[in-house]
């Protein structure tokens, strides 16, 4: 089981205002690499609500690299692989908007959402936010820290595979009947909780 788990935190409600990124690379079901980086957004307005959520301030990122600089370091980890995120619609839109803002090409990869996976795996939870799913699985972490969120998303995905007694991503999405998403140059398709025929979108997120 090979994949990369990703998580972003943003400075404000603008999706391109990335202020931190966490990545966890999994090979054969084992974590082999982790990456965490504070990011200096172009817009240095930090919404107080966002600060209360993740604790990152303008002072923390004043000497941090830009998203474009960080992308040069991590893009090769995502290209051509399976990417996992909890509430992937948020993280994938952050990635797309950030690439658009820098006029960078989209990579090509498939992705899946551990919210969708969790809903089809552990029925009856009162919520499927990452902290609730983690508590159900007895995983302790600091919520809204990008690396720790990525670590837990990776563990949730591995636990779901074990729970469903599957050994591959293809088996998991087939058993749970969920639709994976894709990102590719100039477009994307969303990950869906229910498998259906998907229409490609070629509209970039300006």
N, C-alpha and C positions, 0 to 999 in steps of 0.2 A: 504494500500500500504506500504509494508515493504521492505527496501533495505539499502545497505550501499554504499555511494559514496566515491571514493578514488582518490587521486592524489599524484604523486611523482614528486620531482625535483631531478636532477642528477648533480653531480659535473663536469662530462665530458661526452663524447659520449659513454663511456662504460656503458651498461645498468645496471650493478650491482653497479654503483657508487652513490647510493642513498644518498642525503644530507638533504632531508626533506620529510616528509609524512604528509598528512592530511586525516582525515576520518570524515564522517558525517553519523550517524546512524539515519534512518528514520523509525518510527513505526506508522502505521495507518495514514500516510501522514504528520506526524509531526516530526520535528527534536527532538530527545531525548538525543543525546550524540554527542559530538565533541571531536576530538583528533588531536593534532598537536605536532610534535616532530622534532627537528633538529637531523640529523643522521651523525655520523662520518664514512665516507667510508674507506675501507681498503686502497684504492689508494687515497692519499690526493692531487693528482693533480687536480686543479680546472681550467678548460678551461676558458679563459677570456670571450669567447662568452657566456658560460653558466652563468658566474657571472653577465654579463651585463643583462641577461634575468631575473634571479631570485634574484640577489643581495646577495647571500649567499657566504661567503668567508671561507677559512680555519680557520681563527681566530674564526669565529662564531661557528664552530663545534668541536673545539679542545677538549672540555670537554663533548661532546655529546655522548650518547650511540651508540653502533654499531647496524647495521641492525639486527643482531641475537638477541640482547637484546630487541630491539623494537618489533620484531616479537613475542616474548614471551608475550608481552603486548596486541597485537592487533589480533593475529591469530584467537582467539575465536570469534571475531566480524565478520569475513568473512566466517568461516566454515558453510556450509550448507545454505547460504543465497543468495540473488541476489545482485550482485555488479555492480555499475554504475560508468563509467568513461567517460570523454570527450576525444576522440581519444584513445579508450580503447586498441587498438593494442600496443600503446606505454606503457601504465601503466601496462598492463598484462605481456608484455615482461620484463619490469623492475622487476616486482615481480618474474617471473620465473628465470631470470638470477641471481637475488639476492639470491633466495632460493638455486639455484644450487651452487653458490659460497660458501654458508655456509653448503652445503650438508644436507639441510633440505627437508623434504617431502613436496610436494605440498598439499595444502588443497583441499577440494572439494566444488565448488560453480559454479553457473551459472553467467554470466555477460552480460551486454549490453552496447552499446556505444551511448552516446548522440549526437555524430556527425551523426551517421546513423539515429537516431530518429529525429533529427532536420531537416535533409535533406528531410525526408518524411513528416514532419509536416509543416514547414514554408518554402514554396517553393519560389525560386527566390532571396534568399539572395546572396549578392556578394561573401560571404565567410561563412564558417561554423566553423571558429575558435571560441573558447569560448567567446572571447571579443566581437565579432560581434553578436553572438547569444544573449549574455547578453544585449548588447545595444538594440537589437530589442525588447527584453522583458523588457527594462528599469530597468535592474539590475545593480547596481554599485558595483564594487569590485576591489581589487588589483590583477591584472592578474599575474600569475606565483608565487603566494603565495599558497603553497599546500593546506592549510585549506580553503582559500577563493575560490580557484578553485573547491575544493570538494563541498563547500557550493553552489556554482553557478550550478555545474553539477547536484546536487540534485534538485535544484529549476527548472532547465531546464526540468528535467525528470517529475517532478510534473506538470509543466505548460503544457508539451506535453500531459500528460494524460488528463488534464482538457480540452485542446483544442480539443483533439480527442474524448472526451466524453466517456472515458473508466474508469473503476474503478479497473482494475487489470493489472498486467504485461502481463499475458497471452492474455488478450483482446488487449492490445497495440501492441504486436508483430504480432498478427493475423491481425489486421486492417491495420498496416503499411507494412505487409509482409516482415519483417526483420528476420534474423536468429540470435538468441542469441548464445553466446559462452559459453564454459564450461572449467573449470580447474579441474583436478582430479589427483590423485597420478600417477606420471610419464608421464603425457600427458595433452593435451588441444585440444580444437577446437576453431577456431576464431569466433568472432561475425561478421556477414555479413550484408551488406545493403540490400541484397535480399535473401529471404528464399530459401534454396536449401538443397539437401541432403549433409550432412557434413561427411567428413572422419576424423576419430580420428587420432591424431598424438601421437605416443608414444616415440618420440625422445626428450630427455631433451636438454636444450639449453646451452650446454657447449661451 
